């Protein structure tokens, strides 16, 4: 019988961690990699029976790679504190880790915004993998590397993506600064192409190509904020390069 480890990175997620852990209580072990939370997340996770690791945050890849080294399961599922495994997804996960033909599986994540799930704004992310020579690279939008073929699970992961407009803008702004600092360190340069065309294309991709228009006003709002996030990243890079921050 193949075993399953779940890895959950956290920082101040005390209001979310319990439901996340309960949704994966079928796993053989649950590892919480915490960035020294100050709201009781660590204590709550320990109370729930999780194995808790603490590590000062430097980037998302390093946090998860640190946790991978402690995972003992044959398979690893990566879960965020604001995500939930449904009953249907649970059964599908249990089936593929025993009988699947691939080394990893992508899971569909519909965005949750303005109190509804946007099923036309769906990310397909590699989250379930065999625990063999796996690692993450990248500072913000980290990429999971696995040896072998990749399959696609049918059932959705519930993801409470944004708690509201303010949280969404705050999250975009935080990511924008992180990405801007990383890009400047790599000596990347900003052009008018980045400032104008890339935000426009992000809106076009989210709203038209990915059919965000079918999600009504929430789809329009999310596409607009996504475009703002791209513009914000390059605007912040420009400020950093000119020492204007």
C-alpha positions as CSV (number, residue, x, y, z in Angstrom):
1,X,0.0,0.0,0.0
2,X,1.4,3.4,-1.0
3,X,1.5,6.0,1.7
4,X,0.8,9.8,1.5
5,X,2.5,12.8,3.1
6,X,0.8,16.2,2.9
7,X,2.9,19.4,3.2
8,X,1.3,22.7,4.2
9,X,3.4,25.9,4.3
10,X,2.0,28.5,6.7
11,X,2.4,31.9,8.2
12,X,-0.4,33.3,10.4
13,X,-3.1,30.9,9.1
14,X,-4.7,30.1,12.5
15,X,-8.2,30.8,11.0
16,X,-7.7,28.4,8.1
17,X,-5.3,25.6,9.2
18,X,-7.8,23.4,11.0
19,X,-10.2,23.0,8.0
20,X,-7.2,22.4,5.7
21,X,-5.8,19.7,8.0
22,X,-9.2,18.0,8.5
23,X,-9.7,17.9,4.7
24,X,-6.6,15.7,4.4
25,X,-7.0,13.6,7.5
26,X,-6.8,10.5,5.3
27,X,-3.0,11.1,4.8
28,X,-0.4,9.0,6.6
29,X,1.3,12.2,7.8
30,X,0.7,15.9,7.6
31,X,3.7,18.2,7.8
32,X,3.3,21.9,8.5
33,X,6.3,24.1,7.5
34,X,5.7,27.3,9.4
35,X,7.5,30.6,9.0
36,X,7.4,31.5,12.7
37,X,3.7,32.5,12.9
38,X,2.7,34.9,15.7
39,X,-1.0,34.0,15.8
40,X,-1.0,30.5,17.2
41,X,-0.8,28.6,13.9
42,X,2.0,26.4,15.1
43,X,0.2,25.5,18.3
44,X,-3.0,24.8,16.5
45,X,-1.2,22.5,14.0
46,X,0.5,20.6,16.8
47,X,-2.8,20.2,18.6
48,X,-4.3,18.7,15.4
49,X,-1.5,16.1,15.3
50,X,0.6,17.6,12.6
51,X,4.4,17.3,12.4
52,X,5.5,21.0,12.6
53,X,8.7,22.3,11.2
54,X,9.8,25.9,11.7
55,X,12.0,27.8,9.2
56,X,12.6,31.5,8.6
57,X,11.0,32.4,5.2
58,X,13.3,33.3,2.4
59,X,11.4,32.0,-0.6
60,X,8.6,29.5,-1.4
61,X,10.8,26.9,-3.0
62,X,13.2,26.7,-0.1
63,X,10.4,26.3,2.4
64,X,8.8,23.4,0.6
65,X,12.2,21.8,-0.2
66,X,13.0,21.8,3.5
67,X,9.7,20.0,4.2
68,X,10.2,17.5,1.4
69,X,13.3,16.2,3.2
70,X,11.2,15.2,6.2
71,X,8.4,13.6,4.2
72,X,8.3,9.8,4.6
73,X,5.3,9.0,2.3
74,X,5.6,7.3,-1.1
75,X,3.6,10.2,-2.4
76,X,3.5,13.9,-1.5
77,X,0.5,16.3,-1.8
78,X,1.2,20.0,-1.5
79,X,-1.6,22.0,0.1
80,X,-2.0,25.6,1.1
81,X,-3.8,26.6,4.3
82,X,-6.7,28.2,2.3
83,X,-7.3,25.0,0.2
84,X,-9.6,22.1,0.9
85,X,-9.6,18.6,-0.5
86,X,-13.2,17.5,-1.3
87,X,-14.5,14.0,-0.8
88,X,-14.5,13.3,-4.5
89,X,-10.9,14.5,-4.8
90,X,-9.9,12.5,-1.8
91,X,-11.2,9.3,-3.4
92,X,-9.5,10.1,-6.6
93,X,-6.2,10.8,-4.9
94,X,-6.4,7.5,-2.9
95,X,-7.1,5.7,-6.2
96,X,-4.2,7.1,-8.2
97,X,-1.5,6.7,-5.6
98,X,-2.4,3.0,-5.6
99,X,-3.2,2.4,-9.2
100,X,-2.1,5.4,-11.2
101,X,0.2,5.3,-14.2
102,X,2.0,8.7,-13.8
103,X,4.7,10.1,-11.5
104,X,2.7,13.2,-10.8
105,X,-0.8,14.7,-11.2
106,X,-2.1,18.2,-11.8
107,X,-5.2,19.4,-9.9
108,X,-7.7,22.0,-11.0
109,X,-8.2,25.1,-8.9
110,X,-11.2,27.3,-9.7
111,X,-10.7,30.8,-8.2
112,X,-13.0,31.9,-5.4
113,X,-13.9,35.6,-5.6
114,X,-16.9,37.8,-4.6
115,X,-18.5,34.8,-2.8
116,X,-18.5,32.4,-5.8
117,X,-16.2,30.0,-7.5
118,X,-15.1,31.1,-11.0
119,X,-15.1,27.8,-12.9
120,X,-13.8,29.6,-16.1
121,X,-10.8,30.9,-14.2
122,X,-9.1,27.6,-13.4
123,X,-5.5,26.9,-12.7
124,X,-4.1,23.4,-13.3
125,X,-1.2,22.9,-10.9
126,X,1.1,20.0,-10.3
127,X,0.5,19.2,-6.6
128,X,0.5,15.4,-6.2
129,X,3.8,13.6,-6.9
130,X,5.8,10.5,-6.2
131,X,8.3,11.2,-3.4
132,X,11.3,10.5,-5.6
133,X,13.9,13.2,-6.6
134,X,11.3,16.0,-6.4
135,X,12.2,19.6,-5.8
136,X,11.0,23.2,-6.3
137,X,12.7,26.1,-8.1
138,X,11.7,29.7,-8.3
139,X,11.2,32.4,-5.7
140,X,7.5,33.4,-6.0
141,X,5.8,31.3,-8.6
142,X,7.7,28.2,-7.8
143,X,7.9,25.2,-10.1
144,X,7.8,21.6,-8.9
145,X,10.1,19.2,-10.7
146,X,9.4,15.5,-10.9
147,X,10.8,12.6,-12.9
148,X,8.3,10.9,-15.2
149,X,5.0,11.6,-16.8
150,X,2.3,13.9,-15.5
151,X,-1.4,13.2,-15.4
152,X,-4.5,15.3,-14.7
153,X,-7.0,14.7,-11.9
154,X,-10.7,15.2,-12.8
155,X,-12.0,16.7,-9.5
156,X,-11.5,20.2,-8.3
157,X,-9.6,21.5,-5.2
158,X,-11.5,24.1,-3.2
159,X,-9.4,27.2,-3.0
160,X,-10.5,30.3,-1.1
161,X,-8.2,32.4,-3.2
162,X,-9.1,35.9,-2.0
163,X,-10.9,37.0,1.1
164,X,-12.1,40.1,-0.6
165,X,-11.0,43.0,-2.8
166,X,-8.7,44.5,-0.2
167,X,-7.0,41.1,0.4
168,X,-6.7,40.5,-3.3
169,X,-5.0,43.9,-3.9
170,X,-2.8,43.4,-0.8
171,X,-1.7,40.0,-2.1
172,X,-1.0,41.3,-5.6
173,X,1.0,44.2,-4.1
174,X,3.0,41.9,-1.9
175,X,3.9,39.6,-4.7
176,X,4.7,42.5,-7.0
177,X,7.3,43.8,-4.5
178,X,8.8,40.3,-4.1
179,X,9.0,39.7,-7.8
180,X,10.4,43.2,-8.4
181,X,13.2,42.8,-5.9
182,X,14.1,39.4,-7.3
183,X,14.1,40.7,-10.9
184,X,16.3,43.7,-10.1
185,X,18.8,41.4,-8.3
186,X,19.0,39.4,-11.5
187,X,19.6,42.7,-13.4
188,X,16.5,42.5,-15.5
189,X,15.4,45.8,-17.1
190,X,12.0,47.4,-17.6
191,X,10.8,48.7,-20.9
192,X,7.6,50.3,-22.1
193,X,6.7,46.8,-23.5
194,X,6.6,45.5,-19.9
195,X,4.7,48.5,-18.6
196,X,1.9,48.6,-21.2
197,X,1.7,45.5,-23.3
198,X,2.2,42.9,-20.6
199,X,-0.6,44.1,-18.4
200,X,-2.9,44.4,-21.4
201,X,-2.1,40.8,-22.4
202,X,-2.7,39.5,-18.9
203,X,-6.2,41.1,-19.0
204,X,-6.9,39.7,-22.5
205,X,-5.7,36.3,-21.5
206,X,-7.7,36.2,-18.3
207,X,-10.9,37.7,-19.6
208,X,-11.0,36.5,-23.2
209,X,-8.7,33.5,-23.8
210,X,-9.5,31.8,-20.5
211,X,-13.2,32.9,-20.8
212,X,-13.3,35.0,-17.7
213,X,-16.2,36.9,-19.3
214,X,-18.4,33.9,-18.6
215,X,-18.0,34.5,-14.9
216,X,-19.8,37.9,-15.2
217,X,-18.7,40.8,-13.0
218,X,-16.4,38.7,-10.8
219,X,-14.5,37.5,-13.9
220,X,-14.1,41.1,-15.2
221,X,-12.9,42.3,-11.8
222,X,-10.4,39.5,-11.4
223,X,-9.0,40.0,-14.9
224,X,-8.6,43.8,-14.2
225,X,-6.8,43.2,-10.9
226,X,-4.6,40.6,-12.5
227,X,-3.6,43.2,-15.1
228,X,-2.9,45.7,-12.3
229,X,-0.7,43.1,-10.6
230,X,1.5,42.8,-13.7
231,X,1.7,46.6,-14.1
232,X,2.5,47.0,-10.4
233,X,5.4,44.5,-10.6
234,X,7.1,46.4,-13.4
235,X,6.4,49.8,-12.0
236,X,8.0,48.7,-8.7
237,X,11.0,47.4,-10.7
238,X,11.4,50.8,-12.3
239,X,11.3,52.5,-8.9
240,X,13.9,50.2,-7.5
241,X,16.2,50.7,-10.5
242,X,15.9,54.5,-10.1
243,X,16.4,54.3,-6.3
244,X,13.0,56.0,-5.8
245,X,11.5,53.5,-3.3
